[in-house]
Amino acid sequence: MSLAAEGLCRQLRFSAGATLGRRYPEPPHPYRNDFQRDRDRIVHARAFRRLEDKTQVFTAGLSDHFRNRLTHTIEVAQIARTVAGVLGLNEDLTEALALAHDIGHPPFAHSGEEELNRQMSRFGERFDHNLHALRIVESFEQRYARFPGLNLTFEVREGIVKHSRDFAPGEYPELEEYLPGMRPPLEAQLIDLADEIAYNTADLDDAFSARFFDMDDVAESVPEYAEIRAAVETQFPGAPARIRFNEALRRLIDLLVSGLIEGTLQAVQESGVKSVEDVRLHPVRLARFTPAAVATTAALKQFLRRRVYFTEALIEERRRSAAMIAGLFQFFLENPDRLPESYREESKGQPLHRVVCDYIAGMTDGYLRRMHDTFCSR
């Protein structure tokens, strides 16, 4: 990246001193800026720790080495912070957003989210893990005497609900304070694309370990991977297959991260934006992949859908997971007295279906199984 380009990106860096602040004012910390404090509050949250027992793709029991939602989050933070550093953006804000991006995920990955959404649709409502994450940091985490929730800065809360999508004024009345119709800072825009890199390559890694396919299968479906694989085979012809796969995977990650850096830089240069405010007012997001990286990502996703996500083994696992969530949801609707007393007290004034949804969404995979065995398997 040229010095001129680096200087342009640094103009778009969101300064901790420019934050719109916290819902409940606090004195500054003597040696941590606001975004570093947000990062630390997220890491110490119970909801963050629970990610250790929440499914990424493969459920617990198949292997001790597969990703869970927590290890995935760490990988996203690593990628996002690297990209932000190269572009001269705010690494602390980027890291806080990356660490918070999945904090609202329910048990059993996307099948759990889909099932909770189905349950809530019965009552004319919905479940969205980003909105649930906001509820967690605003109220469910109770760690401080002076305020509810984690009292995060506006920019981190905004990034939690906007990192993967924008929304128009009036689209979500409960989110009107988060500048609808405007783009979030570039630091937040990076998160969803870093997430794509992390889960596509990690799922490839885990599924290879589970012997869903071999390197030839990937090379036949992902042209860029075929080129990487050929170079690895030439350079390390005697290495074991697993080592050659790891080498190719590392190069694939490098290719996609470089594609995100170069694509974002080109978009910034072509847009003419000169400030964070210009980024907010720009009609489209500026964080993006190069066309070549877009093509590679699309081919990789298609391969994973065909050879991993929609295989019968994982489809059946998702069916079982969804059935457990549905059964437990109905049990608590019919037996609200079996909800923890402390939880009922904290949720006073909320409709029962919302209380049940929030309670289940906060469970780990293991805890949900235990609750299901206790209440629904008699």
N, C-alpha and C positions, 0 to 999 in steps of 0.2 A: 504494500500500500504506500502510495507516495505521501510525502510530507504535507502536500496541499490537501490531499484527501483526508489524511488524519486530522488536520486542522479543521476541516469542514465538519467532520463527525463530532469533534470535541465541542463545537458550537451547539450541538444538539444534546449534549450531556445534561441530564437532569441533576441539578445541584441539591444536596441535602438541605442547604440553606434556603432553597426556594419552595420547600414543602408548604402545602396549605394547612399543615398542622394536624393535630390529633383532636378527636371529638372532645376529649377532656384535657385541657391544657396541663402540661407538666414542665417543670424546670429542665433545662438542658443537662445532659450528662457531662461530667468533666473530661472524658476522653473517648466517648463513642458518639458518632453522629446519629441522627434519628433513624436512618435506614439500617445501620448496624444494630441498633437497639431492637428494631422490628425483627430483623433476622434472628436475634437471640431469643426474643419472645416466642417466635414460631417454633424454634428448635426445642424449647423447654415446654411447649404445650403438650398436654396429654393426647390431643388429637393427632399431633405429629408422631408421637411414639406409637400410637395404635396402627400406623401405616405398616409397621413391621409384620403384622399378621393380617394384611389385606392383600388379596390376590392381584397380581399384575396380569398374567395370562394363565400360567400353570398353577394349579392349586397345590397347597402344601401336601407333602407325602410322596410326590413323584420324585423329588430330589431335594437335597439340602443346598443345591447350588443355583437354583433358578431364582430369578428376580422376584422380589415382592414389591409392594407399592412404595416402601421406604427406600429400598436400594435404587429403584427407578428414579425416585425424586432426587437422590444424591447425584445420579448420572446426568439428569437434566440440569441441575445446578452447576455441575462441572462444565458442561458444554456451553450453557448460557453465559456463565461468567467469563469463559475464554473468549467468546465472540464479543461480548461487551468490552473486554479489555483491549482487544485488537482494534475495535472501532472507536475507542476512546470514550465510551459511555460510562455510566455510573455502575460499577461492579457491585457495590453494596446493595443498591436498589434492585438490580437484576437478580442477585443471589436471594434476597428476601422473597421476591416474587416467585422464583423457581422453587424454593423450599415450601411455599404456601400453595403452589398451583394445584396439588391433588389432595389437600388436607380435608376436603369435603367429600371425598369418595366413600361410598358405602362399602360393605363387605362384598366380595365376589365380583369385583371389577365392573365392567360395563353391563353384565347381565344383572347385577344387583341394582345398578342405577335404572335400568330399563324396567325391572320389576317394581321398584318403588314408584317409578313414574306411572306405571299401569295402576297400581293401587291408589295413588293420589288422584288419578283421572276419574275414578269413581265418584269423587267429591268435587269435581270441577276444578281441581288444582293440579300441580305438577311437581316433580322433583328434578332438580338440576344440581349437580355436585358443586358448581361454582357458586350458586346462590346459597347452598348449604354451607360452603366454606365461609362465606361472609357472615352467616348466622353464628358460626362457631367462633370466629374472632371477635364478633361484636358482643356476644352474650353468653355462649355456652361455656367458654373457658373462664373459670372463676379463680384467679390467682392473685388479685390485687385488692387491697382494702379500699382504695380511693375511687375505683370505677369498675364497671362490669366489663367482661371480655379482656382483650389484650390491648385495647386502645392504640391500634396501629395508625400510622400516618395515612392521610387521605390517599396518597399515591399508591401505597401498597394495597389498600382496600379497593381502590379503583382498578388496579391491575388484577386483583383476584377475580373480579366480575367481567373484566374486559380483555384478559390476555388472549382468549381464543375467539372473541367475536366483538363486533361493535353493535350498538343498538340505537334506535331512533328515539327522539323525544316522545314520551307517552307509551312506548312499547312495553316497558316494565315500570309501572308507577312506583314500585318500591325502590327503584334505583335512580330516581330523578336527580338526586344530589350528585351523581357520578358523571356529570357532563355528557348526557346523551347527545348523539349526533356528532361528537368530536372523537378524534383518535386519541388513544393513550400515548404516553411518551414511548420513544423507541425501545427503552429498556423493557417495557411490558410487551411490546410487539414481538420481541425476540422469543418470548417464552414458548409460545405454541409451536414454533418451528424447531426450537431446540428439543422440545418434547417429541416431535415427530422423528427427529434424528435418533433420539435415545430409544424410543420404543421400537422403531423399525429394526434397528441394528441389534438391540438386546433380544427382541423376539426371534430374530434370525439365529442368534447365538444359542438361546435356550432350546429352540426347536431342533437345531442341529445336534445339540447334546442329547436330546430326547429321540434322535434318530428318525425324525419325520422326513428327512431328505438328506442328500449328500451334496458335495460341492458342484458336481456336474449338473444337478437339477437347478441350482441357483444360477449357474452360468448360462444355462439354456434360456432362462426367463429374464435375466437382468443383464443387458449388454455391457454396461460399465463394470459390473462384477466379473463378467467373462474376461475383460481386459486385465483387471486386477489379478484375477486367478492365474491367467497365463503368465504374468510377470512373476508372481510368487513361485509358480511351478518351475520357471526357468532359473530363478535365483536360489531356490531351496529344494532341489529335486529329491533329496534323500530324507527330508524332514517328515515326521509322522503326519498323518492326515489332519489330526486335531491342531497341530502347531501351524500347518499351512493354512488351515481355516482361520485360526486366530490372527495370523499375519494379514490375510486378505480382509478380515473384518476390520482390523485397525486402519487399513488403508481406505476402506469404504467409509468409515467414520470421518477420516481426514477429508475425503473428497466432498462429503455432504456439508461438513462444517465450513470448509473453504467456499463451497457454493453459497452458503448462507451469508458469509462475510462479503463476498464479491457481489452477490445479488443485491444486498442491502446498500452497499456502497454505491453501486451504479444507480439504484433507484433514488438515493439521496442526491447524487450529483445531477441527475436529470430533472428532479423535482424543483430545484431552485430554493428549497427551504433553507432558512438561515438561523432558525431559533426553535426552541421547544414549542413556542406558541404556533409557529408555522407548521410544525409536525401535527399539532392538535387540529389545526384548521384544514389540513390537506384532505382532499376528497377521498383518498384511499390510503391504506397502510403502506409503509415504506420498507418494512422488514420483509424480505422475500428471498427465495432461492434464485440462482441463475436458471435459465431454461434447461440447461443440461442436468442440473441437480433436480429440477422438477421432474424431468423424465425418469431419472433414476429412482427417485422416491416413489413415483407412480408405479413403476415396474415392480419395485420391491413390495409395495403394498398389495398389488395384485397377486404376486407370488405367495405372500403370507396368507392372504385370504383363502387362496385355493389349497395350499399345502398345510396350513396350520389352523387358522381360526375356524374354518368351516369343515374340519374333519369330524367324523362321527364321534371320536373320543371327547373332543372339547365341546361339541354340541350337546352331548349327553350330560357332561359335567355342568354346563350352563343350565340345562333343564332342571337338574337336581337342586342347584343353588337357588334358582328362581322359585321352585316349589317350596323350599324351606322358608324363604322370605315371605312368600304369600301366606303360608300356613301360620307363621308366627305373627304376621300383621293381623290376620283375622282373629287369632287367639287374643291378642291384647285389645282389639276392638270389643270383643265380647267379654273380656275379663280385665277391665282397666285397673282393678284393685291389685292385679299382679305386677303392675309397673312398680318400680322402686318408689318408696314414699318420698324420698328426697327429690326424685325426678318429677313426681307429680306436683310437689310444692313449687319447684322452680318453673314449672310450665303452666301455672294457673292462668286462666283467661284464654288459653289456646284451645282450639277445637281438638277433640280427641284424636282424629285421624292425623293431625299435624304432630301431636305429641308422640304418637306411635311411630310415625315416619321418622321423626328426629331421633328417637331412641334407637330404632333399628339401624339407621344410617351411621350412627356412632359406633356400632358394634364392630369388633374384629370378626374375621371368618370363624375362628375357633370359638369365640363366645357365642356367636349366633348358632353354631352347631350345638353347643351345650344347652342353650335355651330351647332350641327346637327339640332336642332329645328329652328335655325335662317336661315341656308343656304340650308337645304335639306328637309324641311317639308312643302314647300309652295304648 
